[in-house]
Amino acid sequence: MVETRSALQKSFKFSNFNAAFGFMTRVALMAEKMDHHPEWFNVYNRVDVVLSTHDAGGVTELDFKLAEFMDAAEKQK
């Protein structure tokens, strides 16, 4: 959880940029299917993610579902 707002936050670390970009690609395809897009930031092998449903004003089931997908996608490194 993010201290300053209703959101989920996690930092993912990969072996290199290619692995991080592959993760982001898998997540982007799922996010588009869900019509639910993360806030994220990538530098080399790290991807920092914040999930929140902006039109609901905080965390919803969509955020938890996308977070679960991200955790599974991370293991596909």
Backbone hydrogen bonds, N-H to C=O, Kabsch-Sander energy under -0.5 kcal/mol:
donor,donor_aa,acceptor,acceptor_aa,energy
2,V,7,A,-2.3
7,A,5,R,-1.3
8,L,51,L,-2.7
10,K,49,V,-2.1
12,F,47,V,-3.0
14,F,45,N,-2.9
20,A,16,N,-1.8
21,F,17,F,-3.0
22,G,18,N,-2.3
23,F,19,A,-2.1
24,M,20,A,-2.3
25,T,21,F,-2.2
26,R,22,G,-2.4
27,V,23,F,-2.5
28,A,24,M,-2.7
29,L,25,T,-2.1
30,M,26,R,-1.7
31,A,27,V,-3.2
32,E,28,A,-2.1
33,K,29,L,-1.7
34,M,30,M,-2.4
35,D,31,A,-1.1
36,H,31,A,-2.3
39,E,50,V,-2.4
40,W,38,P,-0.6
41,F,48,D,-2.1
43,V,46,R,-1.9
46,R,43,V,-2.6
47,V,12,F,-2.5
48,D,41,F,-2.9
49,V,10,K,-3.0
50,V,39,E,-2.8
51,L,8,L,-2.9
53,T,58,G,-2.5
54,H,52,S,-1.0
56,A,53,T,-1.3
57,G,53,T,-1.0
57,G,54,H,-0.7
58,G,53,T,-1.7
63,D,60,T,-0.7
64,F,60,T,-1.5
65,K,61,E,-2.5
66,L,62,L,-2.4
67,A,63,D,-2.4
68,E,64,F,-2.2
69,F,65,K,-2.0
70,M,66,L,-2.5
71,D,67,A,-2.4
72,A,68,E,-2.0
73,A,69,F,-2.8
74,E,70,M,-2.3
75,K,71,D,-0.9
76,Q,73,A,-1.3
77,K,74,E,-1.4
